C-alpha cells in the first residue's frame, strides 16, 4: 500500500490533462541535473494499475528498440489495451532527456525513483496499485530501489532477470561452446578461463590486466591481425569501463531476497543471455518467504520476447521483429489479478 507520508521529490511538468480517450501524454521529470523525457501511456478507461518500465543495459530511449522493434512501446500499448497505465523514459543523455549518460546501472536508480514518484503523483492514478516492470539489467535497478519505495510499490515484474553475479552470467554468455564451433572441449575450457580472467581484471579496475587477458583470448581464438585491429580496442575499452566493473561485481540475489511485495518473474525458454535453467533456481532459493512469488518460463521465447515470422526463437532480423503477445498477456493477466486482491 502507498505510504501517506511519501515524499515526492520529482518535479513533473506535462501537457494539459489527458481525457481517458487520449492514449499518450508527454512528460518531463526532474532528477538531479537531468530532465527525463518520457511517455505516459493511458488506457481509454480508468486504469486498474500503473507501472514504470525500466530498460535493460545500454543507452536506451524510452522505447528500448531491439532489432528495430520498439519493444517498450509495444509493451506499453499492449498493457494499455488491458487497462494498465505505464510510464517510460529516455535514459539521461539519450533521446529527449538531458543530463550526463550514466556509466553503470546503479546511477540509473535515482532517475527511476524520480520517475516512479512522478507516476505516483499523477491525479488519475491515486488509489491505483503501482508497480515496476524491469527487463534484463532493468530488473537489477528495480530490485535495488525497492527498499527506497517499498511503502509505495505494490508489485514487481521482472523479465529476463539475471539471478547470479554478473561475472558468472557474462562468462557463461561469452564462453558458450556454440560460439566457438571450430574449437574442441579442451579449447572451450581454456576459453572459459580466459573470459573469467578478463572479468576478474575488470572487477579490479585494472586496465593493464584487462589488456593482457584480452590479448591471451585473441590468441586462443586465433584471431587474424585484421580482426584484432578492428575489435581489440573497443573490447578493452568496454571491459575496463565502470559499467562492466559494477555489473560484473554485482550479486542480485541478496538484494532480491529483501523484496516482500508480490513479484512476477518471466523468462523465455530460448533465452541465451539469462537462461532460466541457470537463473530461476537462484531466485527460488533466495526468494523472501513473506512475498508471493510467481515464476513463469514461456515456451519459444527469447531474452527480448520478440518474434519474427519464419524465424526460430532467438533468431532476429532487423525490421522483422515484434513483441510476442504471450508476454503482454502473461504480464497483464498477473497484474490484473494483483489489482483485484
C-alpha positions as CSV (number, residue, x, y, z in Angstrom):
1,X,0.0,0.0,0.0
2,X,1.1,3.6,-0.6
3,X,2.6,5.4,2.4
4,X,0.6,8.5,3.1
5,X,3.7,10.5,4.1
6,X,5.6,9.5,1.0
7,X,7.8,12.5,0.0
8,X,7.6,13.1,-3.7
9,X,10.8,14.6,-5.0
10,X,10.2,14.5,-8.7
11,X,9.1,17.7,-10.4
12,X,6.7,16.8,-13.2
13,X,5.7,19.3,-15.9
14,X,3.4,18.0,-18.7
15,X,0.9,18.9,-21.3
16,X,-2.8,19.6,-20.4
17,X,-4.6,16.8,-18.5
18,X,-5.5,13.9,-20.8
19,X,-9.0,12.6,-21.1
20,X,-9.5,8.9,-20.9
21,X,-9.9,8.8,-24.6
22,X,-6.3,10.1,-25.0
23,X,-3.7,7.3,-25.1
24,X,-0.4,9.1,-24.5
25,X,0.9,12.1,-22.6
26,X,4.4,13.5,-22.9
27,X,6.1,14.1,-19.6
28,X,9.2,15.8,-18.2
29,X,10.7,14.7,-14.9
30,X,13.5,16.4,-13.0
31,X,16.1,14.2,-11.4
32,X,19.3,15.8,-10.2
33,X,20.9,17.7,-13.1
34,X,18.9,15.7,-15.7
35,X,15.4,16.3,-17.1
36,X,14.0,13.0,-18.2
37,X,11.6,12.9,-21.1
38,X,9.0,10.2,-21.3
39,X,5.6,9.0,-22.3
40,X,2.7,8.2,-20.0
41,X,0.5,5.7,-21.8
42,X,-3.1,5.7,-20.5
43,X,-5.9,3.2,-21.2
44,X,-9.2,4.5,-22.5
45,X,-10.9,3.7,-19.2
46,X,-9.8,4.5,-15.7
47,X,-6.7,2.3,-15.2
48,X,-6.7,-0.8,-12.9
49,X,-2.9,-0.4,-12.3
50,X,0.1,1.6,-13.4
51,X,3.8,0.8,-13.9
52,X,7.2,2.3,-14.6
53,X,9.0,0.4,-17.4
54,X,12.8,0.0,-16.8
55,X,15.1,-0.8,-19.8
56,X,17.9,-3.2,-19.9
57,X,21.6,-2.3,-20.3
58,X,22.7,0.3,-22.8
59,X,21.8,3.9,-23.7
60,X,18.2,3.2,-24.5
61,X,15.5,5.6,-25.3
62,X,12.0,5.1,-23.8
63,X,11.0,2.5,-26.4
64,X,14.0,0.2,-25.9
65,X,14.4,-0.6,-29.6
66,X,15.8,-4.1,-30.3
67,X,16.4,-5.2,-33.8
68,X,14.5,-2.1,-34.9
69,X,11.5,-3.3,-32.9
70,X,10.2,-0.7,-30.2
71,X,9.9,-3.3,-27.5
72,X,8.7,-1.0,-24.7
73,X,6.3,1.0,-27.0
74,X,4.7,-2.3,-28.0
75,X,4.6,-3.4,-24.3
76,X,3.1,-0.1,-23.2
77,X,0.4,-0.3,-25.9
78,X,-0.4,-3.9,-25.0
79,X,-0.7,-3.0,-21.3
80,X,-2.9,0.0,-22.1
81,X,-5.3,-2.3,-24.0
82,X,-5.6,-4.3,-20.8
83,X,-6.3,-1.3,-18.6
84,X,-2.8,-0.8,-17.3
85,X,-1.1,2.6,-17.5
86,X,2.7,2.9,-17.9
87,X,5.4,5.5,-17.8
88,X,8.6,5.0,-19.8
89,X,11.5,7.4,-20.2
90,X,14.5,8.1,-22.3
91,X,17.6,7.5,-20.2
92,X,19.6,10.5,-19.1
93,X,21.5,12.0,-22.1
94,X,19.6,9.9,-24.6
95,X,16.8,11.0,-26.9
96,X,15.0,14.0,-25.5
97,X,16.4,13.6,-22.0
98,X,19.1,15.9,-20.8
99,X,22.0,15.3,-18.4
100,X,25.0,13.1,-18.4
101,X,24.7,9.5,-19.6
102,X,25.0,7.1,-16.8
103,X,28.2,5.0,-16.5
104,X,26.6,2.0,-14.8
105,X,23.2,0.7,-13.7
106,X,23.4,2.0,-10.1
107,X,23.5,5.6,-11.5
108,X,20.1,4.9,-13.0
109,X,18.5,4.3,-9.6
110,X,17.7,7.9,-8.7
111,X,16.3,8.5,-12.1
112,X,13.9,5.6,-11.8
113,X,13.0,6.7,-8.3
114,X,12.1,10.1,-9.6
115,X,10.1,8.5,-12.4
116,X,8.2,6.3,-10.0
117,X,7.4,9.3,-7.7
118,X,6.1,11.2,-10.7
119,X,3.8,8.4,-11.6
120,X,2.6,8.2,-8.0
121,X,1.8,11.9,-8.1
122,X,-0.5,11.7,-11.1
123,X,-4.1,12.7,-10.1
124,X,-5.5,10.0,-12.4
125,X,-3.6,7.3,-10.6
126,X,-4.5,8.0,-6.9
127,X,-5.5,4.8,-5.2
128,X,-4.4,2.7,-8.2
129,X,-1.8,-0.1,-7.5
130,X,1.6,0.9,-8.6
131,X,4.5,-1.3,-9.7
132,X,7.7,-1.7,-11.6
133,X,8.5,-3.7,-14.7
134,X,12.2,-4.2,-15.3
135,X,13.8,-6.0,-18.3
136,X,17.2,-7.7,-18.0
137,X,19.5,-5.2,-16.3
138,X,16.4,-3.2,-15.5
139,X,15.5,-5.9,-13.0
140,X,18.6,-5.0,-11.0
141,X,17.5,-1.4,-10.9
142,X,14.0,-2.4,-9.9
143,X,15.2,-4.7,-7.1
144,X,17.8,-2.1,-5.8
145,X,15.2,0.7,-5.5
146,X,12.6,-1.4,-3.8
147,X,13.9,-0.7,-0.3
148,X,13.6,3.1,-1.0
149,X,10.0,2.9,-2.2
150,X,8.6,-0.3,-0.6
151,X,5.8,1.6,1.1
152,X,4.6,2.9,-2.3
153,X,5.3,-0.1,-4.6
154,X,2.5,-2.6,-4.7
155,X,4.1,-5.2,-7.1
156,X,7.1,-6.0,-9.2
157,X,7.6,-7.7,-12.6
158,X,11.0,-8.9,-13.7
159,X,11.5,-10.0,-17.3
160,X,14.6,-12.0,-18.3
161,X,16.2,-11.4,-14.9
162,X,19.8,-12.4,-14.1
163,X,19.9,-14.1,-10.7
164,X,23.6,-14.7,-10.4
165,X,26.6,-12.4,-10.0
166,X,27.2,-10.5,-13.3
167,X,30.6,-12.2,-13.6
168,X,29.0,-15.7,-13.8
169,X,26.4,-14.6,-16.3
170,X,28.9,-12.9,-18.6
171,X,31.4,-15.6,-18.6
172,X,28.8,-18.2,-19.4
173,X,27.4,-16.0,-22.2
174,X,30.8,-15.3,-23.8
175,X,32.3,-18.8,-23.4
176,X,29.2,-20.7,-24.8
177,X,30.7,-23.5,-26.9
178,X,28.1,-22.7,-29.6
179,X,30.0,-19.5,-30.3
180,X,33.2,-21.5,-31.0
181,X,32.2,-24.5,-33.1
182,X,35.7,-24.9,-34.5
183,X,37.2,-25.5,-31.1
184,X,37.3,-28.7,-29.1
185,X,36.4,-29.3,-25.4
186,X,39.8,-28.6,-24.1
187,X,39.9,-25.3,-26.1
188,X,36.4,-24.4,-24.6
189,X,37.8,-24.9,-21.1
190,X,40.7,-22.6,-21.9
191,X,38.4,-20.0,-23.4
192,X,36.2,-20.0,-20.3
193,X,39.3,-19.4,-18.2
194,X,40.3,-16.6,-20.4
195,X,36.9,-14.9,-20.2
196,X,37.0,-15.3,-16.4
197,X,40.4,-13.7,-16.3
198,X,39.0,-10.7,-18.2
199,X,36.1,-10.4,-15.8
200,X,38.4,-10.6,-12.8
201,X,40.6,-7.8,-14.2
202,X,37.5,-5.7,-15.0
203,X,36.2,-6.0,-11.5
204,X,39.6,-5.0,-10.1
205,X,39.5,-1.9,-12.5
206,X,43.0,-3.0,-13.7
207,X,43.1,-1.9,-17.4
208,X,46.6,-3.3,-17.9
209,X,45.4,-6.7,-16.7
210,X,42.3,-6.4,-18.9
211,X,44.5,-5.8,-21.9
212,X,46.8,-8.7,-21.1
213,X,43.8,-11.0,-20.6
214,X,42.2,-9.8,-23.9
215,X,45.5,-10.4,-25.7
216,X,45.5,-14.0,-24.4
217,X,41.9,-14.5,-25.5
218,X,42.6,-13.3,-29.1
219,X,45.5,-15.8,-29.2
220,X,43.2,-18.6,-28.2
221,X,40.6,-17.8,-30.8
222,X,43.3,-17.5,-33.4
223,X,42.2,-14.0,-34.4
224,X,43.7,-12.5,-37.5
225,X,45.6,-9.2,-37.4
226,X,42.7,-7.5,-39.1
227,X,40.2,-8.9,-36.5
228,X,42.5,-7.8,-33.7
229,X,42.8,-4.3,-35.1
230,X,39.1,-4.0,-35.6
231,X,37.8,-5.5,-32.3
232,X,40.5,-5.3,-29.6
233,X,40.5,-1.5,-28.8
234,X,36.7,-1.4,-28.3
235,X,36.6,-4.6,-26.4
236,X,39.3,-3.4,-23.9
237,X,37.5,-0.1,-23.5
238,X,34.2,-1.8,-22.7
239,X,35.7,-4.3,-20.3
240,X,37.7,-1.6,-18.5
241,X,34.6,0.6,-18.1
242,X,32.8,1.4,-14.9
243,X,29.6,-0.1,-16.4
244,X,31.2,-3.5,-16.7
245,X,33.1,-3.3,-13.4
246,X,29.9,-2.6,-11.5
247,X,27.7,-5.1,-13.3
248,X,30.3,-7.9,-13.2
249,X,30.7,-7.4,-9.4
250,X,27.0,-7.1,-8.5
251,X,25.2,-10.1,-7.0
252,X,21.4,-9.5,-7.4
253,X,20.3,-12.5,-5.2
254,X,20.7,-10.9,-1.8
255,X,19.0,-7.7,-3.0
256,X,16.1,-9.7,-4.5
257,X,15.8,-11.6,-1.2
258,X,14.6,-8.4,0.5
259,X,11.5,-8.0,-1.6
260,X,8.2,-8.7,0.2
261,X,5.8,-7.4,-2.4
262,X,4.1,-9.8,-4.9
263,X,6.6,-10.4,-7.8
264,X,6.3,-12.0,-11.2
265,X,9.4,-13.3,-12.9
266,X,9.3,-14.4,-16.5
267,X,11.9,-15.9,-18.8
268,X,11.7,-17.4,-22.3
269,X,12.9,-21.0,-22.6
270,X,15.1,-19.9,-25.6
271,X,16.8,-17.1,-23.6
272,X,20.5,-17.4,-24.2
273,X,21.5,-14.4,-22.2
274,X,19.8,-15.1,-18.9
275,X,18.9,-18.7,-19.2
276,X,16.1,-19.8,-16.8
277,X,17.9,-23.1,-16.3
278,X,20.8,-21.1,-14.7
279,X,18.9,-18.2,-13.1
280,X,15.5,-19.4,-11.9
281,X,16.9,-21.8,-9.3
282,X,18.8,-18.9,-7.7
283,X,15.6,-16.9,-7.3
284,X,13.7,-19.9,-5.9
285,X,16.4,-20.3,-3.3
286,X,16.7,-16.6,-2.4
287,X,13.0,-15.5,-2.5
288,X,11.7,-13.9,0.6
289,X,9.2,-16.3,2.3
290,X,7.0,-13.2,3.1
291,X,6.5,-12.5,-0.6
292,X,4.1,-14.0,-3.1
293,X,6.4,-15.0,-6.0
294,X,5.3,-16.3,-9.4
295,X,7.8,-17.9,-11.7
296,X,7.0,-18.5,-15.4
297,X,9.0,-19.8,-18.3
298,X,7.3,-19.1,-21.6
299,X,8.0,-21.6,-24.5
300,X,9.6,-20.5,-27.7
301,X,10.5,-17.0,-26.4
302,X,14.0,-15.4,-26.3
303,X,15.5,-12.8,-23.9
304,X,13.6,-10.0,-25.5
305,X,10.3,-11.8,-26.1
306,X,10.5,-10.8,-29.7
307,X,9.3,-12.9,-32.6
308,X,9.8,-12.7,-36.4
309,X,7.7,-14.5,-38.9
310,X,9.5,-17.5,-40.2
311,X,12.3,-17.1,-37.7
312,X,13.3,-19.6,-35.0
313,X,13.1,-18.4,-31.3
314,X,16.1,-16.2,-30.6
315,X,16.7,-15.6,-34.2
316,X,16.5,-11.9,-35.1
317,X,16.3,-9.9,-38.3
318,X,16.2,-6.2,-38.1
319,X,12.9,-4.7,-39.0
320,X,11.1,-8.1,-39.0
321,X,10.5,-8.4,-35.2
322,X,7.6,-7.6,-33.0
323,X,6.8,-8.2,-29.3
324,X,5.2,-11.6,-28.5
325,X,1.6,-11.4,-27.5
326,X,2.4,-14.1,-24.9
327,X,4.4,-11.7,-22.7
328,X,1.8,-9.0,-22.8
329,X,-0.9,-11.5,-21.8
330,X,1.2,-13.1,-19.1
331,X,2.1,-9.7,-17.5
332,X,-1.3,-8.0,-17.9
333,X,-3.2,-11.0,-16.5
334,X,-0.9,-11.3,-13.5
335,X,-1.1,-7.5,-12.8
336,X,-4.9,-7.6,-13.1
337,X,-5.1,-10.4,-10.6
338,X,-3.0,-8.3,-8.1
339,X,-5.2,-5.3,-8.7
340,X,-8.3,-7.3,-7.7
341,X,-6.8,-8.5,-4.4
